[in-house]
Amino acid sequence: MLNIPHSPIPRAEASTLLAFVLGIEPKELLTAVPPSPDQERRYQSLLVRRAAGEPLQYLTGKAYFRTVAVEVGPGVFIPRPETEVMTGWAVEWLGSSPGTVVELCVGSGAVSLAVATELPGLRQYAVEIDPVAFSWAERNLAQTQVLLRLGDMATSFPELDQQADLVIANPPYVPEDELGLVGKDVLEHEPALAVFSGPDGLDAVQTVIAVAARLLRPAGALCFEHAESNAAAAAELVRASGAFTQVQTHPDLTRRPRFTTAVRGPVL
Ligand SMILES: C[S@@+](CC[C@H](N)C(=O)[O-])C[C@H]1O[C@@H](n2cnc3c(N)ncnc32)[C@H](O)[C@@H]1O
């Protein structure tokens, strides 16, 4: 095993950076040859940047999500493990009811790419408002049939009104009032537009609910992520819209209430 000397960051992250510099997978470090002086310099510089707070995935340019890997970098939100759970719920639902899927707030494209990879043949649409994030999604979804649009989800895909089978969203949802609880890495490096959404974190959630009510066919499904502190409020907003039945809150990997699902009621 290549010796990983003491470093200012967790050992697993140091291994990832060393493997990245050597152009191998971390598991191949077991049999790797030592870095050249140039590789050692690059590794040391990445260690310093990581210790200063730059996200690991921005340094390697890659983030893993369920069955896929996406390219990421400054300007785009790094996909999180909790979103993998919600995406799993959607994949399961679509397995028995395939059709048209709309992702709101697509970011890097990780969710849509995972859905396209795990369930080929769906009709997929996705929207992103931020041009920089959009360009990452374009790159990550280039080999798929996902129809990607740059714009505000509020007015997206009017041609699909009442036709979508599933709407999925991981919108910005951190309450601006909870800014003090957000890690320095996120605050200093990830786009604020991807993270915060109004004082109570519910601005984008309300838009997601309204857009899903417009896009979904009767008995189509909505799933969206929200702040743990907003689980009850998110479910209440879905109920209050009058458009949905079967409103359910689901836990993430750490058993925190993290996403809500609902079924579109009859369109009157
Ligand atoms: C939390 S990130 C989620 C990205 C990706 N879906 C994921 O789970 O990794 C939210 C994304 O929504 C985008 N966004 C924010 N407001 C939006 C709006 N009104 N319409 C479309 N996209 C929006 C942000 O730019 C950001 O890329």
The ligand as an ORCA input file, in Angstrom:
! r2SCAN-3c Opt
* xyz 0 1
  C     -30.323     22.074     -4.354
  S     -29.839     22.313     -6.032
  C     -30.273     20.719     -6.658
  C     -29.511     20.290     -7.876
  C     -29.711     18.819     -8.281
  N     -31.081     18.530     -8.627
  C     -29.249     17.896     -7.171
  O     -30.097     17.322     -6.467
  O     -28.028     17.751     -6.995
  C     -31.153     23.364     -6.613
  C     -31.014     23.853     -8.056
  O     -32.195     24.585     -8.385
  C     -31.866     25.692     -9.193
  N     -32.977     26.653     -9.110
  C     -33.231     27.561     -8.117
  N     -34.348     28.247     -8.379
  C     -34.844     27.771     -9.554
  C     -35.991     28.082    -10.357
  N     -36.873     29.026     -9.996
  N     -36.183     27.402    -11.503
  C     -35.298     26.437    -11.898
  N     -34.183     26.098    -11.189
  C     -33.973     26.748    -10.024
  C     -30.544     26.163     -8.612
  O     -29.831     26.963     -9.517
  C     -29.863     24.804     -8.314
  O     -29.110     24.360     -9.417
*
